[in-house]
Amino acid sequence: MMMNKRFVHYGLASLVALAGIGCGNPAGTADNGKPASPAPATSAAPATTAPATTAPAGEPAPEPQAAKPGAQAVSSRIANDDGAPPTDSKEAFIEWMVANRHEDRKFLAQRWDRYMIMIANGDLLNDQTKRAFLRTPREEFVRKISLEHSYDHNFIDIGFGVTISGPHAVGRMTSVLDVKKGEKVLEVGTGSGYQSAILSQITDQVWTIEIIKPLAERTRGVYDGLIARGYDEYKNIHTKQADGYYGWEEAAPFDKIIVTCGIDHIPPSLLRQLKPGGVMVIPVGPPGQQHVLKVTMDAGDDGSPRIVRSDIYNGKVVPFVPFTKLENGVIVGSHNK
C-alpha cells in the first residue's frame, strides 16, 4: 500500500496510468463510472510506524482538518438530523442541508451534481445508499490541496501512497452490499474514512481496519473531529490498525463485509466471519485483473454452507491494488497465493 514517490493531484488520464495507487480504488474507470481498460498494479513498499502527525520519508505531511475552507464555513455545531434531504431539486437539497447540517453551499452543489450522474449511471441502486451519499461530506475526507476536486470522478491522493476511492465505485459497491439499519458491517481498508462514513449513515454498527498505522491514526482523528462538530453518526464507527486479511474476530460475525483491495482468492477468515445469508463485496482475481464480486453465504440443499458469486460489473475487469500483508509490524508483499 505504500510507495516512496511523493504525490501531487493527477487528472483522470494520469490516474488511469498510475493503476497501483491506493488500497480500495479500481485503477481505471471512465468518467461515466464504468470500468476502463485495465492497467498494471504498482507494488507496495513497507509502511512506517510514525505517529499520525509525522509523515513517512518522501510522503506529504498530514494537514490539520481545521485548516480546510469547508471546515471554516461550517463553524457551528450541526443539528444532527436523521432525515433524508429532499431530492426534488438541487435548490431544495442545498437549502435543507444548510439549515440542518450547516454545510458549505459550494460543496453541496458539487455533491448534488455528482449524485445525479451516479443515479443516471446506475451506481446508486437503493434508497439508503442514495441518502447516505447525499448526507456524507466527502470534502472532509480529502487533503486540503485536493478540496476543489472532492466530487470529481477521479481517485485522489490522500498521502501515504494511497487514494480516496472515486464516488462511483463507493456508490456501486455500497449499493450491492445493500446494508440495512442495525446490520453489523466490516470494512477492510479504511483509507480516508469515506467508505465507513457512508456506511455509518445506514447502520450504527460499522467496524473498519486499516493496515497503515499513521493513516489509521489520522483517519480516526478525522472522525473524532467531525463527531465534536455534531456528526454523531461517526460514533458508530469502530476503527483498528491491523492486517485486514484476518478480519476482526472479536467483533464477528458480520452481516456484511466490504473489501477494498484486490486479491486472487476470498480470504477464508473473512468467510468464517460472515453470517449465514451474509454478503461480501470483494475484488477477486490476479494482479490488475480483478472482478468485483458479490459473494453470498447461503445454505445448500444439505444444510452445509454454499458460496454464491456474481460480478457487480457484469464481467468487466476492474484493477485494484494488492491486498497487502503485515509481518512483524511491517507491510511486506501481498496476500496473493
N, C-alpha and C positions, 0 to 999 in steps of 0.2 A: 504493500500500500504506500510505501514511501518512495520518493525519488529525490535525488540530490540536486535537481535542477530548480532554480528559482523561477517562480511563475509570474506572468502578467496575464491580464484578461485577453482571451482569444475570441475571435469571431467563430462562427459555426464551421466554416470550412477548415480552419486550423484545428478546431476541437475534433473534427472527424479524423484528421490526420494523426492527432495525438490520442489514439484509441485507448491507451492504457491508463489514462489519468483517472484516479479516484475509484474507491470502492463504492459500488452501488450505482454506477452510471453506465447505461448502454452506450457504447463508444461510437455511435453514428446513427443519427436519426435525421430525417428530413424535417423541414420547418413545419410540415403538417402533422408531425408527431409519429410518422410511420418510419420503421427502421430503414436505414440507408445501407449501402454496400458495406460489408464487414471490413474492419481494419485491424491490424495486428495489435495485440495487447502488449503493454510495456512491463518488463519485470519490475518487481518491487525491491527496494533496498531496506536494510534493517532500520527499525524505528529507534528513537532515543527515548529515554525516560525523564526528560527535562520537565520541570514544573510548567504548569499551564501558562505562566507569564513569560516563559523563555522559549524562543523558537529554536528548533534544531539548526545546526550549521547549514547555511545555504537556504534556509526557509524564511519567509516573511514573518516578522513578529506579529503575534496576535494583537488585535486592536480592541480597545475598550468599547463595549457595545454602546455606552452612553454617548460616544462621540458621533453616532450616526445622526444625520439630519432628521431621519424619520423618528428617532427616539426623542429628539429635541421638540419636534412638533407634537408628540404625544406625551406631554409633560405631566398631565394629571392622571391619577389612578383610574383605570377604566371601570365602568359599571358593568361587571360581568353579567351577561345576559345569555341564557341558554337557547334563545330563539334563533330561528333561521332568518337571515336577512332577506328582504324582498328580491325577487328575480324578474319582476315585470319590466323593469327598465334600469339602465345604468345610473340614472339620476337618483332613483328611489333607493337603490343599493348603497350608493355613496352616502346619501343623507342618513340612512339608518345606521350605517357603520360609524359615521362621525358622531352621531348622537349617542349611540350605545357603546362604542368601543374607542372613541376619540382617536381614530387612526387618520393618517395623512391622506388627503384627497388625491394627491398625485399618484401614490402607490395604489390606492383603491381603484382609480381609473384603469391603471395598468392591470390590476388583478382581474377586473371585470372583463377587459378585452381578451386576456388570455383564457379566462373561463369560457367565453363564447366560442373561441377557436377550439378548445378542448371538447366542448359539447358537440360541435359540428364534426369533429374528428373521431368521436366515439371513445374518448379517453375518460369520460366521467359517466359511469353507467348506472349509478343508483343515487337516490336522494341523499343518503347520509354522506357519501363522498363529495357530492356537489356542495352540500352545506359546509363540510369540513374545509374544502378548498377555499370557499369564499370567506370563511372566518379565520383563516390562518395567515398571519402577516409574513410572507416569505422574505420580505426585505430585512426582517430581524435576524435571518439565518445566513446572510451573506456578509462578506467583509466590506468595510466602508468603501474601498476602491471600486467595488462592483455594484454599488447600490443602484446605479442607473440601469443596470441590466438584470435586476431582481426577477422580472417576469418575462425575460427572453426565453425562447425555447432552448437556448444553449445551456450546457453544463458549465458551471462557474467555479473557478479555483477558490478554495477556502483555506489554503495553506496546507502544510504537511504532506504535499503531494497528492491531495485528494480534491474532489469537487462535490458540489451540491447537485443532486440529480435534477434533470430537467423536469418541469411540471407535467409534461405529457406522460413520462414514464411513471412518475409518482401517482398520477391520477389513474392510469390504466391498471397498475399493479394493486393499488388500494381498492379500486372498484371490483376487481376479480376476487380479491380476498373476501369481500362482502362482509365486513365486520359489523356485528350487531351490538347494541348497547349492552354493557355488562360482560361481554366476552373478554377472555384473557388472551392478549396478543404478545408475541415475542418478535422483535426486530433484530436481525443480525447485521450489524454495520450502521451504527448511529450516525457517523459523519457529522454533518452540520446540525443535525437535530430536527430538520424539517419534516422528514417522514414520520417520526414519532409524534411531532406536534400535530400533524394531520390526524393520526390515529387517536390522539387524546381528545379530539373533538367528537369522536364517535363512541369511545368506551372509556371507562375510568380505570382500566387495568392494562397498562402498557409497560412492558419490560424491554429494554434495549441495551445491546452490547456493542462496544467499540474497542478495537484491538490497539489503536494508537493512544498511549496514555495521555500525552499533553492535549490531544484533540478531545478525548473523553472528558478531561477536566475542564477544558474551555467550554465545551457544549453544555456541561452541567451548569456552568456559570451563566450561560445564556438563559437557560430555563429558569434558574433562580432569580435572575434579574427581571425576567418577564413576570414571574409569579409576584414579585414585590410590587409590580405595576398593576396587578389586578388580574392577570391571566391565570385564573385559578385552575383551569383545565390542565395546566402543565404540572400541577401537583400529582396528577395521575401517572406520571412517567417515572419509572424506576430505572436507574442507569448503573452500568457496571463496565469496568475496563477489564477485558479478558479475551480469550480466543473463542469466538462465537461458534466454532465448529462443534463444540461440546454443549452448546445451549446453556440453559440456566436451570440446572436440575432442581435446585431448591425451590424454585417457583413453579415448576412443571406440575401437571400437564397444561398445555395451552390449547385454546380453541383454534387459534390461527397463528401461523408463523410466516414472516416475510424475510427473505434473504436478498441482500443487495450486492453480492459478489458472485462471479462465475466459478463453477466447479464442475468436474466431469462425472460426478455421481451425487446422489442425495445422501447427506450425512446420516448414518444410522442413528446417531444420538438424537438428532432433531426429529426423526421419525418416531423414536420411542417417546419423545416428549409431546407428541401431537395426540390429542384426544381422539377416540373413535368418532368418525364423522367430521373430524377437523380438516382444515385446508391449509396448505403451504403454497406460497408462490416463490419460485426459485429459478435462477438462470442455470441451466444444465447443459453441458457439452464440453468438447475440447477447447483449449485456449483460443479465445477470439471467435468461437463458432457456437456460442450458446443459443439455446432456445429457452424462452421464459415459460416455464411450465406451471400450471395449476395442478397440484398434487393433492388428491383427496384420499383420506384413510377411511375405507368402508369395510363392512363385514362381508366376507364371502359366503357362498351357499352353506359351507360347513361351519360358519361362525368364526373362522380364522380371519385375521386382518388381510385386506386386499387393497393394493395401491392402484388408484386410477389416475392417469395423467392426461392432460390436454394442453395444447400450445396456445397461449393467450394472444400470440401474434400470427396465428394461422400458418405456421411453418417458416416464417421469416427468421433469418439468423439475426440475433441482436448481441453483438460482442460486449462482454463485461470484463472488467479487470479481475485478476485471480483472487480467489478466496485464500488469503494468506494465513499462515500459522505462526504461533508463538511458542518459542522454546527458550526456557530459562530467562524469560522476560524480554527476549529479542525476537523481532519478526524475521523469519527465515523461510524463503520459498513459499510454496502454496500447498493446499491440501489435495491437489490433483493426484490421482494414483499413477 
